[in-house]
Amino acid sequence: MAQSVKIWFDPEADFLEVLFSDAPGHLCETDHDAIMERVDNQGNILGFSVLNVSKLSKEKPLYAQLIAPNAA
């Protein structure tokens, strides 16, 4: 079964957001300062956002673990 992904980039804010669901949720910190995860009230990951996209290293990939609060 196919699943849709919504990707949105705001060049003025230098902000990228990837959403797996349009369900209501809130942002939580990750182990990387530039990445936030969006989770619902049950702790399911709905997506993630990346701050300062243009300042990321072109030589190294960006890594962060997406772990919803209830999964820890």
DRENTORKOL-3810 file (N, C-alpha, C; in nm, 4 decimals):
REM DRENTORKOL-3810
@n.u->0.0843; n.v->-0.1179; n.w->0.0000; ca.u->0.0000; ca.v->0.0000; ca.w->0.0000; c.u->0.0889; c.v->0.1244; c.w->0.0000
@n.u->0.0637; n.v->0.2170; n.w->-0.0897; ca.u->0.1426; ca.v->0.3398; ca.w->-0.1009; c.u->0.1046; c.v->0.4376; c.w->0.0092
@n.u->0.2044; n.v->0.5157; n.w->0.0522; ca.u->0.1812; ca.v->0.6174; ca.w->0.1536; c.u->0.2334; c.v->0.7503; c.w->0.0997
@n.u->0.1585; n.v->0.8563; n.w->0.1177; ca.u->0.1991; ca.v->0.9882; ca.w->0.0719; c.u->0.2890; c.v->1.0556; c.w->0.1746
@n.u->0.3773; n.v->1.1404; n.w->0.1244; ca.u->0.4652; ca.v->1.2208; ca.w->0.2084; c.u->0.4542; c.v->1.3645; c.w->0.1592
@n.u->0.4370; n.v->1.4572; n.w->0.2520; ca.u->0.4308; ca.v->1.5992; ca.w->0.2166; c.u->0.5650; c.v->1.6633; c.w->0.2540
@n.u->0.6293; n.v->1.7274; n.w->0.1562; ca.u->0.7586; ca.v->1.7933; ca.w->0.1793; c.u->0.7408; c.v->1.9409; c.w->0.1499
@n.u->0.7828; n.v->2.0236; n.w->0.2432; ca.u->0.7656; ca.v->2.1675; ca.w->0.2305; c.u->0.8960; c.v->2.2360; c.w->0.2677
@n.u->0.9409; n.v->2.3308; n.w->0.1835; ca.u->1.0623; ca.v->2.4071; ca.w->0.2104; c.u->1.0300; c.v->2.5550; c.w->0.2072
@n.u->1.0735; n.v->2.6269; n.w->0.3106; ca.u->1.0576; ca.v->2.7717; ca.w->0.3172; c.u->1.1966; c.v->2.8329; c.w->0.3048
@n.u->1.2332; n.v->2.8861; n.w->0.1867; ca.u->1.3683; ca.v->2.9390; ca.w->0.1688; c.u->1.3971; c.v->3.0616; c.w->0.2553
@n.u->1.2944; n.v->3.1413; n.w->0.2840; ca.u->1.3152; ca.v->3.2594; ca.w->0.3680; c.u->1.3543; c.v->3.2210; c.w->0.5103
@n.u->1.2898; n.v->3.1191; n.w->0.5637; ca.u->1.3196; ca.v->3.0721; ca.w->0.7000; c.u->1.4286; c.v->2.9656; c.w->0.7003
@n.u->1.4677; n.v->2.9163; n.w->0.5808; ca.u->1.5679; ca.v->2.8101; ca.w->0.5672; c.u->1.5246; c.v->2.6872; c.w->0.6475
@n.u->1.4000; n.v->2.6449; n.w->0.6215; ca.u->1.3312; ca.v->2.5433; ca.w->0.7011; c.u->1.2705; c.v->2.4388; c.w->0.6085
@n.u->1.2964; n.v->2.3111; n.w->0.6359; ca.u->1.2410; ca.v->2.2002; ca.w->0.5594; c.u->1.1538; c.v->2.1165; c.w->0.6519
@n.u->1.0348; n.v->2.0799; n.w->0.6038; ca.u->0.9467; ca.v->1.9944; ca.w->0.6833; c.u->0.8988; c.v->1.8775; c.w->0.5984
@n.u->0.9032; n.v->1.7578; n.w->0.6553; ca.u->0.8559; ca.v->1.6362; ca.w->0.5902; c.u->0.7468; c.v->1.5782; c.w->0.6796
@n.u->0.6261; n.v->1.5627; n.w->0.6246; ca.u->0.5138; ca.v->1.5114; ca.w->0.7024; c.u->0.4653; c.v->1.3795; c.w->0.6430
@n.u->0.4516; n.v->1.2802; n.w->0.7284; ca.u->0.3975; ca.v->1.1503; ca.w->0.6895; c.u->0.2464; c.v->1.1464; c.w->0.7101
@n.u->0.1946; n.v->1.2436; n.w->0.7867; ca.u->0.0524; ca.v->1.2489; ca.w->0.8199; c.u->0.0125; c.v->1.3931; c.w->0.8472
@n.u->-0.1124; n.v->1.4274; n.w->0.8189; ca.u->-0.1660; ca.v->1.5601; ca.w->0.8503; c.u->-0.2342; c.v->1.5629; c.w->0.9872
@n.u->-0.2224; n.v->1.4547; n.w->1.0624; ca.u->-0.2837; ca.v->1.4476; ca.w->1.1955; c.u->-0.2231; c.v->1.5549; c.w->1.2862
@n.u->-0.3002; n.v->1.6043; n.w->1.3843; ca.u->-0.2470; ca.v->1.7036; ca.w->1.4772; c.u->-0.1326; c.v->1.6452; c.w->1.5586
@n.u->-0.0346; n.v->1.7288; n.w->1.5870; ca.u->0.0797; ca.v->1.6845; ca.w->1.6661; c.u->0.1586; c.v->1.8030; c.w->1.7183
@n.u->0.2701; n.v->1.7736; n.w->1.7814; ca.u->0.3566; ca.v->1.8782; ca.w->1.8351; c.u->0.5024; c.v->1.8414; c.w->1.8082
@n.u->0.5902; n.v->1.9423; n.w->1.8154; ca.u->0.7318; ca.v->1.9218; ca.w->1.7884; c.u->0.8058; c.v->1.8811; c.w->1.9153
@n.u->0.9026; n.v->1.7916; n.w->1.8991; ca.u->0.9887; ca.v->1.7471; ca.w->2.0096; c.u->1.1336; c.v->1.7546; c.w->1.9636
@n.u->1.2232; n.v->1.7789; n.w->2.0567; ca.u->1.3655; ca.v->1.7828; ca.w->2.0250; c.u->1.4172; c.v->1.6437; c.w->1.9914
@n.u->1.5256; n.v->1.6398; n.w->1.9151; ca.u->1.5964; ca.v->1.5155; ca.w->1.8871; c.u->1.7390; c.v->1.5306; c.w->1.9392
@n.u->1.8237; n.v->1.4342; n.w->1.9084; ca.u->1.9629; ca.v->1.4425; ca.w->1.9524; c.u->2.0472; c.v->1.5327; c.w->1.8624
@n.u->1.9853; n.v->1.5989; n.w->1.7643; ca.u->2.0551; ca.v->1.6936; ca.w->1.6770; c.u->1.9833; c.v->1.8274; c.w->1.6859
@n.u->2.0592; n.v->1.9347; n.w->1.7096; ca.u->1.9994; ca.v->2.0674; ca.w->1.7291; c.u->1.9178; c.v->2.1172; c.w->1.6102
@n.u->1.9500; n.v->2.0725; n.w->1.4895; ca.u->1.8820; ca.v->2.1221; ca.w->1.3702; c.u->1.7560; c.v->2.0434; c.w->1.3350
@n.u->1.7308; n.v->1.9323; n.w->1.4041; ca.u->1.6188; ca.v->1.8456; ca.w->1.3673; c.u->1.5179; c.v->1.8359; c.w->1.4816
@n.u->1.3910; n.v->1.8526; n.w->1.4452; ca.u->1.2814; ca.v->1.8346; ca.w->1.5404; c.u->1.1897; c.v->1.7269; c.w->1.4826
@n.u->1.1293; n.v->1.6463; n.w->1.5695; ca.u->1.0328; ca.v->1.5478; ca.w->1.5208; c.u->0.8924; c.v->1.5925; c.w->1.5589
@n.u->0.7952; n.v->1.5620; n.w->1.4733; ca.u->0.6549; ca.v->1.5916; ca.w->1.5006; c.u->0.5880; c.v->1.4610; c.w->1.5398
@n.u->0.5242; n.v->1.4609; n.w->1.6582; ca.u->0.4597; ca.v->1.3402; ca.w->1.7095; c.u->0.3161; c.v->1.3720; c.w->1.7509
@n.u->0.2331; n.v->1.2673; n.w->1.7563; ca.u->0.0968; ca.v->1.2854; ca.w->1.8052; c.u->0.0931; c.v->1.2569; c.w->1.9552
@n.u->-0.0249; n.v->1.2638; n.w->2.0155; ca.u->-0.0378; ca.v->1.2437; ca.w->2.1613; c.u->-0.0073; c.v->1.1011; c.w->2.2060
@n.u->-0.0099; n.v->1.0057; n.w->2.1123; ca.u->0.0240; ca.v->0.8670; ca.w->2.1465; c.u->0.1715; c.v->0.8381; c.w->2.1244
@n.u->0.2476; n.v->0.9362; n.w->2.0741; ca.u->0.3904; ca.v->0.9181; ca.w->2.0527; c.u->0.4280; c.v->0.8669; c.w->1.9152
@n.u->0.3320; n.v->0.8603; n.w->1.8228; ca.u->0.3614; ca.v->0.8171; ca.w->1.6865; c.u->0.4286; c.v->0.9304; c.w->1.6095
@n.u->0.5323; n.v->0.8985; n.w->1.5336; ca.u->0.6029; ca.v->0.9996; ca.w->1.4563; c.u->0.5206; c.v->1.0365; c.w->1.3335
@n.u->0.4916; n.v->1.1668; n.w->1.3208; ca.u->0.4130; ca.v->1.2190; ca.w->1.2095; c.u->0.5006; c.v->1.2835; c.w->1.1034
@n.u->0.6252; n.v->1.3154; n.w->1.1390; ca.u->0.7156; ca.v->1.3802; ca.w->1.0457; c.u->0.8337; c.v->1.4403; c.w->1.1197
@n.u->0.9091; n.v->1.5220; n.w->1.0467; ca.u->1.0242; ca.v->1.5889; ca.w->1.1076; c.u->1.0516; c.v->1.7186; c.w->1.0340
@n.u->1.1281; n.v->1.8069; n.w->1.0974; ca.u->1.1674; ca.v->1.9326; ca.w->1.0353; c.u->1.3176; c.v->1.9530; c.w->1.0544
@n.u->1.3760; n.v->2.0275; n.w->0.9600; ca.u->1.5193; ca.v->2.0565; ca.w->0.9635; c.u->1.5362; c.v->2.2073; c.w->0.9544
@n.u->1.6074; n.v->2.2644; n.w->1.0501; ca.u->1.6348; ca.v->2.4077; ca.w->1.0538; c.u->1.7686; c.v->2.4371; c.w->0.9862
@n.u->1.7829; n.v->2.5560; n.w->0.9311; ca.u->1.9081; ca.v->2.6012; ca.w->0.8699; c.u->1.9606; c.v->2.5025; c.w->0.7658
@n.u->1.8732; n.v->2.4622; n.w->0.6762; ca.u->1.9056; ca.v->2.3616; ca.w->0.5750; c.u->2.0254; c.v->2.4039; c.w->0.4900
@n.u->2.0319; n.v->2.5286; n.w->0.4484; ca.u->2.1397; ca.v->2.5727; ca.w->0.3590; c.u->2.2767; c.v->2.5730; c.w->0.4270
@n.u->2.2795; n.v->2.5681; n.w->0.5586; ca.u->2.4071; ca.v->2.5703; ca.w->0.6309; c.u->2.4607; c.v->2.4304; c.w->0.6614
@n.u->2.3863; n.v->2.3273; n.w->0.6221; ca.u->2.4308; ca.v->2.1908; ca.w->0.6481; c.u->2.5502; c.v->2.1578; c.w->0.5609
@n.u->2.6353; n.v->2.0722; n.w->0.6115; ca.u->2.7548; ca.v->2.0301; ca.w->0.5391; c.u->2.7168; c.v->1.9549; c.w->0.4120
@n.u->2.7829; n.v->1.9878; n.w->0.3041; ca.u->2.7591; ca.v->1.9173; ca.w->0.1788; c.u->2.8414; c.v->1.7883; c.w->0.1715
@n.u->2.9382; n.v->1.7735; n.w->0.2604; ca.u->3.0237; ca.v->1.6558; ca.w->0.2598; c.u->2.9727; c.v->1.5439; c.w->0.3502
@n.u->2.9005; n.v->1.5791; n.w->0.4555; ca.u->2.8570; ca.v->1.4789; ca.w->0.5525; c.u->2.7048; c.v->1.4748; c.w->0.5588
@n.u->2.6476; n.v->1.3547; n.w->0.5673; ca.u->2.5020; ca.v->1.3463; ca.w->0.5855; c.u->2.4626; c.v->1.3924; c.w->0.7254
@n.u->2.3396; n.v->1.4313; n.w->0.7400; ca.u->2.2841; ca.v->1.4741; ca.w->0.8682; c.u->2.2162; c.v->1.3545; c.w->0.9334
@n.u->2.2539; n.v->1.3228; n.w->1.0558; ca.u->2.1966; ca.v->1.2091; ca.w->1.1277; c.u->2.1247; c.v->1.2546; c.w->1.2537
@n.u->2.0111; n.v->1.1937; n.w->1.2803; ca.u->1.9395; ca.v->1.2116; ca.w->1.4064; c.u->1.8488; c.v->1.0927; c.w->1.4246
@n.u->1.8322; n.v->1.0507; n.w->1.5478; ca.u->1.7383; ca.v->0.9425; ca.w->1.5769; c.u->1.6028; c.v->1.0041; c.w->1.6052
@n.u->1.5011; n.v->0.9556; n.w->1.5350; ca.u->1.3647; ca.v->0.9996; ca.w->1.5603; c.u->1.3023; c.v->0.9002; c.w->1.6579
@n.u->1.2890; n.v->0.9441; n.w->1.7797; ca.u->1.2334; ca.v->0.8576; ca.w->1.8840; c.u->1.1228; c.v->0.9340; c.w->1.9530
@n.u->1.0025; n.v->0.8922; n.w->1.9311; ca.u->0.8890; ca.v->0.9571; ca.w->1.9946; c.u->0.9016; c.v->0.9419; c.w->2.1462
@n.u->0.8533; n.v->1.0409; n.w->2.2251; ca.u->0.8687; ca.v->1.0387; ca.w->2.3707; c.u->0.8188; c.v->0.9108; c.w->2.4367
@n.u->0.7077; n.v->0.8553; n.w->2.3898; ca.u->0.6534; ca.v->0.7337; ca.w->2.4512; c.u->0.7310; c.v->0.6091; c.w->2.4131
@n.u->0.8174; n.v->0.6183; n.w->2.3119; ca.u->0.8934; ca.v->0.5017; ca.w->2.2664; c.u->1.0229; c.v->0.4847; c.w->2.3446
@n.u->1.0648; n.v->0.5875; n.w->2.4138; ca.u->1.1938; ca.v->0.5835; ca.w->2.4853; c.u->1.1855; c.v->0.4991; c.w->2.6111
END
